[in-house]
Amino acid sequence: MILPRRTSLQFPNWEVRAVPSAHSGMLFMETLGYPLPRTTICACSECGEVFPKIESMEHHQMVKHAVSELAPDDSSRNIVEIIFKSSWLKKDNPICKIERILKVHNTRRTVQRFEDYRDAVKIRANNNAKKNARCAADGNELLRFYCATLNCSLGARGSSSLCGSLPGCGVCTIIRHGFQSSKVSGVRTTASSGRAHDCLGCKDARRAMLVCRVIAGRVKHATDVVTTEEDDGVGLSNGGSYDSVASYGGIYSNLEELYVFNPRAILPCFVVIYKALES
């Protein structure tokens, strides 16, 4: 059943009325009347489709309204494009062609998990004898890149839906199910788009670069000396005291590769659809 944003439909003994919700991106539909009990259903603010549960509506929004293309005159698009292009090593010659830049519409639950993880990192930092100021302030949030395969026309011609090619289409899989992390190695993110491109290891010209917010937490560097008290595993999943590990990226910076152990610490915000040019 499709309802407009504000509507009132009459049914025997009860009325359906659109009510604005405190939750972003949704409307609630109240059923009022006697003798039926009062119930609450919710409608998608994008298309008006009605769902009996918030979870069902969020899944619908995650799949059908996952992304939207940023217009050429959008300030956010210009900033993302600058960040994307500025971190390639060969800035003098064009090395890729941007087709479009998309904004990811994360669900309320996805954002809440991200913020809950940040709070957990901040609490650990404040309770640690060796207090880390960045971790205590914002969980040590960083801007990172992650390159993924692209097997569909995500965001093209005004489309906002994810494809069903799972796990073949890497970017749609990540937006739908989140990042998949190994308890040993974690999720590899990079400080530059150029390094992320090199790390993908596929020959496909068209790719998707995810621009992500990452809660790095307490970072173990390759040169760090681990004390006996801390030498019980690097990752928190193994009982260690670090949230991520920094790896040297060759010709890139010493914080180029960051392996994040908890996938909830990574929130994809933008997707750059581009085509790599032959060198």
C-alpha positions in Angstrom: 0.0 0.0 0.0 1.5 3.4 -1.1 0.6 6.5 0.8 1.6 10.1 0.2 3.6 12.0 2.9 0.5 13.4 4.6 -2.7 11.6 4.1 -5.8 10.5 6.0 -7.7 7.4 4.8 -11.0 6.3 6.2 -11.7 2.6 6.9 -14.6 1.0 8.8 -14.1 1.9 12.5 -10.7 3.2 12.1 -8.6 6.0 10.5 -5.0 5.9 9.1 -3.2 9.2 9.6 0.4 10.2 8.7 2.3 11.5 11.7 5.8 13.0 11.5 8.4 10.9 13.3 11.4 11.9 15.4 13.4 9.3 13.4 15.0 10.7 10.3 13.6 9.7 7.0 10.3 8.1 8.1 6.7 8.8 8.9 4.5 6.9 11.3 1.0 5.8 10.4 -1.4 5.7 13.4 -4.6 3.7 13.3 -7.2 5.3 15.5 -10.7 4.2 16.4 -12.9 1.9 18.4 -13.0 -1.1 18.9 -9.6 -1.9 17.1 -6.5 -1.5 19.4 -4.1 1.3 18.6 -1.2 0.2 16.4 1.7 2.0 14.8 3.1 1.3 11.3 5.7 3.3 9.5 6.0 4.6 5.9 9.1 5.4 3.9 9.5 9.1 3.4 11.1 8.6 0.0 8.4 6.6 -1.7 5.5 6.3 0.8 5.6 2.5 1.0 4.2 1.3 4.3 5.8 -1.3 6.6 4.6 -2.9 9.8 8.0 -2.6 11.5 10.8 -0.1 11.6 13.3 -2.8 10.9 11.4 -3.7 7.6 11.4 -0.1 6.6 15.1 0.4 7.3 15.9 -2.7 5.2 13.8 -1.2 2.4 15.6 2.1 2.6 19.0 0.5 2.8 18.4 -1.4 -0.4 16.1 0.8 -2.4 17.3 4.3 -1.3 20.9 3.5 -0.5 22.6 6.2 -2.5 22.0 9.4 -4.4 24.2 11.2 -6.9 25.7 14.6 -5.9 25.1 17.3 -8.5 28.2 18.9 -10.1 27.5 22.2 -8.3 27.2 20.5 -4.9 29.9 21.7 -2.5 30.2 18.2 -1.0 30.9 16.7 -4.4 33.6 19.2 -5.0 35.3 18.5 -1.7 35.1 14.7 -2.2 36.6 15.1 -5.7 39.5 17.2 -4.4 40.2 14.7 -1.6 40.0 11.8 -4.1 42.3 13.3 -6.7 44.8 14.9 -4.4 46.1 11.7 -2.9 47.2 10.0 -6.1 51.0 10.1 -6.6 50.9 11.1 -10.3 49.1 14.4 -10.1 50.6 15.8 -13.3 48.9 13.3 -15.6 45.3 12.1 -15.5 45.2 8.6 -14.0 41.4 8.2 -13.7 38.1 9.6 -14.9 35.4 10.2 -12.4 31.9 9.2 -13.7 29.9 10.2 -10.7 30.0 10.7 -6.9 27.4 9.3 -4.7 26.3 10.0 -1.1 25.6 6.9 1.0 22.4 7.0 3.0 23.2 4.9 6.0 20.3 3.7 8.2 19.7 5.0 11.7 20.8 1.7 13.1 24.1 1.7 11.1 25.0 5.2 12.3 24.0 4.3 15.9 26.3 1.2 15.9 29.1 3.5 14.6 28.5 6.0 17.4 28.2 3.3 20.1 31.6 1.9 19.0 33.1 5.4 19.3 31.7 5.8 22.8 33.2 2.4 23.8 36.6 3.5 22.6 36.3 6.8 24.5 35.4 5.0 27.7 38.4 2.6 27.4 40.6 5.6 26.8 39.4 7.5 29.8 39.8 4.4 32.0 43.3 3.7 30.7 46.3 4.8 32.9 48.1 6.0 29.7 45.3 8.2 28.5 45.2 9.0 24.8 43.8 12.5 24.2 42.5 11.8 20.7 40.8 8.5 21.7 39.2 10.2 24.7 38.0 13.1 22.6 36.5 11.5 19.5 37.7 7.9 19.4 40.6 9.0 17.1 38.4 9.4 14.0 40.1 9.5 10.6 39.1 9.8 7.0 40.1 6.7 5.1 39.6 5.1 1.7 38.6 1.6 0.6 38.4 0.4 -3.0 35.8 -2.1 -4.1 34.7 -3.9 -7.2 31.8 -2.6 -9.2 29.6 -5.0 -11.2 26.5 -2.7 -11.7 25.4 0.8 -12.6 25.1 2.0 -9.0 23.7 5.5 -8.9 23.4 5.9 -12.7 20.5 7.8 -14.2 19.1 8.7 -10.8 19.0 5.1 -9.6 19.3 4.8 -5.8 19.0 1.0 -5.4 21.7 -1.6 -4.7 22.1 -4.5 -7.1 21.5 -8.2 -6.2 24.9 -9.4 -7.4 26.2 -10.5 -4.1 29.1 -10.9 -3.3 30.2 -10.2 -6.9 29.6 -6.5 -6.6 31.8 -5.4 -3.8 30.5 -1.9 -3.2 26.8 -3.0 -3.0 27.8 -5.9 -0.7 29.6 -3.5 1.7 26.7 -0.9 1.7 24.2 -3.7 2.3 26.0 -5.9 4.8 28.9 -3.8 6.1 32.6 -4.5 6.0 33.7 -8.1 6.6 36.6 -8.3 9.0 39.0 -11.1 9.9 39.7 -11.4 13.6 43.4 -11.7 12.8 44.0 -9.1 10.1 41.0 -6.8 10.2 39.8 -4.5 7.4 42.5 -2.7 5.5 41.8 1.0 5.0 44.2 3.5 3.4 45.1 7.2 3.9 45.1 7.8 0.1 42.9 6.8 -2.8 45.9 5.9 -4.9 47.1 3.3 -2.4 43.5 1.9 -2.0 43.3 1.6 -5.8 46.6 -0.4 -5.9 45.5 -2.7 -3.0 42.3 -3.9 -4.8 44.3 -6.3 -7.0 41.8 -6.6 -9.9 42.1 -5.7 -13.6 38.7 -4.1 -13.9 38.9 -0.5 -15.1 35.7 0.7 -13.5 35.9 0.7 -9.7 34.2 2.2 -6.7 36.2 4.1 -4.1 34.5 4.4 -0.7 35.3 7.5 1.4 34.8 6.4 5.0 34.8 7.8 8.5 36.9 5.4 10.7 37.2 5.2 14.4 40.9 4.2 14.6 41.0 4.0 18.4 44.3 3.0 19.9 46.7 2.4 17.0 49.6 0.1 17.2 52.5 1.2 15.0 55.1 -1.1 13.6 57.8 0.7 15.7 55.8 0.5 18.9 57.4 -1.5 21.8 54.7 -3.7 23.3 55.0 -4.2 27.1 54.5 -7.5 28.8 51.1 -6.3 30.1 50.0 -5.5 26.5 51.5 -8.6 24.9 48.3 -10.6 24.9 47.3 -10.1 21.2 47.1 -6.9 19.2 43.4 -6.9 18.3 40.7 -6.4 20.9 39.0 -9.6 19.5 42.1 -11.5 20.7 42.1 -9.8 24.1 44.6 -7.2 23.2 44.6 -3.5 24.0 44.7 -2.0 20.4 41.8 -1.2 18.1 43.8 -1.0 14.9 47.3 -1.5 13.4 49.2 0.9 11.2 51.3 -0.6 8.4 54.0 1.0 6.3 52.7 1.6 2.7 55.9 1.5 0.8 56.3 4.8 -1.0 53.4 6.2 0.9 53.2 7.5 4.5 53.9 5.4 7.6 50.2 5.5 8.5 49.1 4.7 4.9 47.5 1.3 5.7 45.4 1.0 8.8 43.9 -2.4 9.7 40.7 -1.9 11.7 39.6 -4.9 13.8 35.9 -4.0 14.3 34.0 -3.4 11.1 31.5 -1.2 13.0 34.3 1.3 13.3 34.0 2.0 9.6 31.1 4.2 8.2 31.0 4.6 4.4 29.9 8.1 3.5 30.6 8.6 -0.2 31.3 6.5 -3.2 33.4 7.7 -6.1 32.6 5.7 -9.3 35.6 6.0 -11.6 37.5 4.4 -14.5 41.2 3.9 -14.3 43.1 5.1 -17.4 45.9 3.1 -18.9 49.3 4.3 -17.9 
